Amino acid sequence: MIPSSALPLNARRVVRPPGSLVIDIRDVTKLYHMGEETVHALRGVALKVHSNEYLAIMGPSGSGKSTLMNMLGCLDTPTSGHYEFNGKDVSSMSDDELAAIRNREIGFVFQTFNLLPRATSLHNVELPLIYAGVAPADRRERARQALENVGLGDRMLHKPNELSGGQRQRVAVARALVNHPSIILADEPTGNLDSKTGEEIMQLFDHLYELGNTIIVVTHEEDIASHARRTIRLHDGLIASDKVTVEMASN
């Protein structure tokens, strides 16, 4: 993969045709009990996401955006409703089953990077493969390739404190990619970066999308959401709008 700084300016215009159904959420609710108060975080949400999509989820504080992200990432289960991920009913899975889905099927990118401070970039990227039981030689090669793919081939043995913020986020992206997940789920991926570095990371996501990855970005920033091809806006636990923001290019 070429470094994000060298990506073509028209990268955002590429729209890939939708593939198989990955996420199918139907009438999902989520309630939180806080003392005597009941918070309705989601109020009957329905959402379908196919492979090849690049989706942004937006909404103000309290809209249900973070709750929906946790649901999509199998970090939480619905109070009621139905959620299928690649045809599997995850709405009633055990914690261990959800953990297996998260490790094998979902690549997470967080605002705070979530890297092990004393581990090299290579070892940080290897972690999902260690949990998956991949043999050492194979996981090292896959981690090396993932770092090459995000332009960090020369930073494999550096620890997080030896990297810039943008480089740390690239390590996090490489870690998300290393298991060849069904989706990449990014939560405010530029929140701890300056605007220039944030734009470079979003150009990297553009290129990952072009290469065949399915990407869901959760953000409150319009310029970050503008990179996506479809934008969902939440309000009071409901989907207020669901719009395709870039039309499919003709062949």
C-alpha positions in Angstrom: 0.0 0.0 0.0 1.2 3.5 -0.8 1.5 6.0 2.1 -1.6 8.1 2.6 0.2 11.3 1.8 0.6 10.0 -1.8 -3.0 9.0 -2.3 -4.9 10.5 -5.3 -7.0 13.4 -4.6 -10.1 11.8 -6.2 -9.9 8.7 -3.9 -13.2 9.6 -2.2 -15.0 9.3 -5.5 -14.6 5.6 -5.8 -17.7 3.7 -4.7 -17.7 0.0 -4.8 -21.0 -2.0 -5.4 -22.5 -3.5 -2.2 -21.7 -7.1 -1.5 -23.1 -9.7 0.9 -25.1 -8.7 3.9 -22.8 -8.4 6.9 -24.9 -6.7 9.6 -28.6 -7.0 10.0 -30.2 -5.3 13.0 -33.9 -5.4 13.4 -36.0 -3.5 16.0 -33.1 -3.3 18.4 -33.6 -1.6 21.8 -31.2 -0.9 24.6 -32.2 0.1 28.1 -29.9 1.1 30.9 -31.1 1.1 34.5 -29.5 3.9 36.5 -30.9 3.8 40.0 -34.6 4.4 39.6 -34.2 5.9 36.2 -34.4 3.9 32.9 -32.4 5.3 30.0 -33.7 4.3 26.5 -30.4 4.4 24.6 -31.8 2.7 21.4 -35.5 2.7 20.6 -36.1 0.1 17.9 -33.2 0.6 15.5 -33.1 -1.2 12.1 -29.9 -1.2 10.1 -28.4 -3.3 7.3 -24.7 -3.0 6.3 -23.3 -4.9 3.3 -19.7 -5.7 2.5 -18.0 -3.1 0.4 -19.7 -0.2 2.2 -18.0 2.8 3.8 -20.4 4.1 6.5 -20.3 7.0 8.9 -22.5 7.1 12.0 -23.2 10.5 13.5 -25.2 12.0 16.3 -25.0 14.4 19.2 -24.2 13.4 22.8 -27.0 11.2 24.1 -28.2 10.2 20.6 -27.3 6.5 21.0 -24.3 6.7 18.8 -21.9 5.0 21.2 -24.5 2.4 22.2 -25.0 1.5 18.6 -21.3 1.3 18.0 -21.0 -1.1 21.0 -23.8 -3.2 19.6 -22.2 -3.3 16.1 -18.9 -4.3 17.6 -20.4 -7.1 19.7 -19.2 -5.3 22.8 -22.8 -5.2 24.1 -26.1 -7.1 23.4 -29.5 -5.6 22.8 -32.3 -5.5 25.4 -34.7 -6.7 22.7 -34.6 -7.1 19.0 -32.5 -9.1 16.6 -28.9 -8.8 15.4 -27.2 -11.1 12.8 -23.6 -10.7 11.9 -22.6 -12.7 8.8 -25.8 -14.7 9.2 -25.0 -15.6 12.9 -27.4 -14.5 15.6 -25.2 -12.6 18.0 -28.0 -11.0 20.0 -28.1 -14.0 22.4 -24.5 -15.1 22.3 -22.4 -15.8 25.4 -19.5 -13.5 26.4 -17.0 -16.1 25.0 -18.9 -16.4 21.7 -19.0 -12.6 21.4 -15.3 -12.4 22.1 -14.6 -14.9 19.3 -16.6 -12.8 16.9 -14.8 -9.6 17.9 -11.4 -11.2 17.4 -12.1 -12.9 14.1 -14.6 -10.7 12.4 -14.1 -7.1 13.6 -11.1 -4.8 13.5 -11.3 -2.0 16.0 -9.6 1.4 15.8 -10.0 3.6 18.8 -9.5 7.3 19.5 -6.9 6.5 22.2 -4.9 3.9 20.0 -5.0 1.3 22.9 -1.4 0.1 22.2 0.7 -1.7 24.7 3.3 0.9 25.7 6.3 -1.4 26.2 5.6 -3.5 23.1 7.0 -2.8 19.6 4.7 -2.0 16.7 5.2 -5.5 15.4 4.1 -7.1 18.7 1.1 -4.7 19.1 -0.1 -5.8 15.6 0.5 -9.5 16.4 -1.8 -9.5 19.4 -5.1 -10.5 17.7 -3.2 -13.3 16.0 -1.8 -14.5 19.3 -5.4 -14.7 20.8 -6.5 -16.5 17.6 -3.8 -19.2 18.1 -1.8 -18.4 14.9 1.7 -19.9 14.8 4.5 -17.5 15.7 6.2 -17.4 12.3 2.9 -16.9 10.5 1.6 -14.2 12.8 4.9 -12.3 12.6 4.8 -12.3 8.8 1.2 -11.2 8.7 1.9 -8.4 11.2 4.9 -7.3 9.2 2.8 -7.2 6.0 0.0 -5.2 7.8 2.5 -2.6 9.0 3.9 -2.4 5.4 0.4 -1.8 4.2 -0.1 1.3 6.3 3.3 2.7 5.5 5.1 1.7 8.6 7.6 -0.8 7.3 10.4 1.2 8.8 8.8 1.5 12.3 8.2 -2.2 13.1 10.5 -2.3 16.1 9.6 1.1 17.5 7.5 1.4 20.7 4.5 3.8 20.9 6.5 6.5 22.7 8.9 6.5 19.8 6.1 7.2 17.3 4.1 10.3 16.4 0.3 10.3 17.1 -0.4 9.6 13.4 2.0 6.7 13.4 0.5 5.2 16.5 -2.9 5.3 14.8 -1.5 3.6 11.8 -0.2 0.8 14.1 -3.8 0.6 15.5 -5.1 0.4 11.9 -2.6 -2.4 11.0 -3.7 -4.3 14.1 -7.3 -3.9 13.0 -6.5 -5.3 9.6 -4.2 -8.2 10.5 -7.0 -10.8 11.0 -8.6 -9.8 7.7 -11.9 -8.9 9.5 -15.3 -8.6 7.9 -15.5 -4.9 9.0 -13.3 -2.2 10.4 -15.1 -0.3 13.2 -13.4 3.0 13.9 -14.5 5.1 16.9 -13.5 8.8 16.5 -10.2 7.6 14.9 -8.9 11.2 14.5 -10.0 12.5 17.9 -6.5 12.7 19.3 -4.8 14.0 16.2 -4.2 17.4 14.7 -6.2 18.3 11.6 -3.4 17.5 9.1 -2.6 14.1 10.6 -6.3 13.4 11.0 -6.8 14.0 7.3 -3.9 11.7 6.5 -5.5 8.9 8.5 -8.8 9.4 6.7 -7.0 9.2 3.4 -5.6 5.9 4.6 -9.2 4.7 5.3 -10.2 5.9 1.8 -7.4 3.7 0.4 -8.3 0.7 2.6 -11.9 1.0 1.3 -10.6 1.0 -2.3 -8.7 -2.2 -1.5 -11.8 -4.0 -0.5 -12.4 -3.3 3.2 -15.8 -2.6 4.8 -15.5 0.4 7.1 -17.8 1.9 9.7 -16.6 5.2 11.3 -18.3 6.6 14.3 -17.8 10.4 14.5 -19.3 13.7 15.5 -17.2 15.6 12.9 -18.7 16.5 9.5 -15.4 16.5 7.7 -14.5 13.0 8.9 -18.0 11.7 7.9 -17.6 13.3 4.5 -15.1 10.5 3.6 -17.8 7.9 3.9 -20.2 6.9 1.1 -23.2 6.6 3.4 -24.1 8.6 6.5 -26.5 7.6 9.2 -27.6 10.2 11.8 -29.0 9.2 15.1 -31.3 11.3 17.3 -32.9 10.2 20.6 -32.1 6.5 20.1 -33.6 6.4 16.6 -32.1 6.7 13.1 -33.1 10.1 11.9 -31.6 9.8 8.4 -29.8 7.3 6.3 -28.3 8.8 3.1 -25.9 7.8 0.4 -23.5 10.7 0.2 -21.5 9.7 -2.9 -23.2 8.2 -6.0 -21.8 5.1 -7.5 -19.3 5.8 -10.2 -20.1 4.5 -13.7 -17.8 1.8 -15.2 
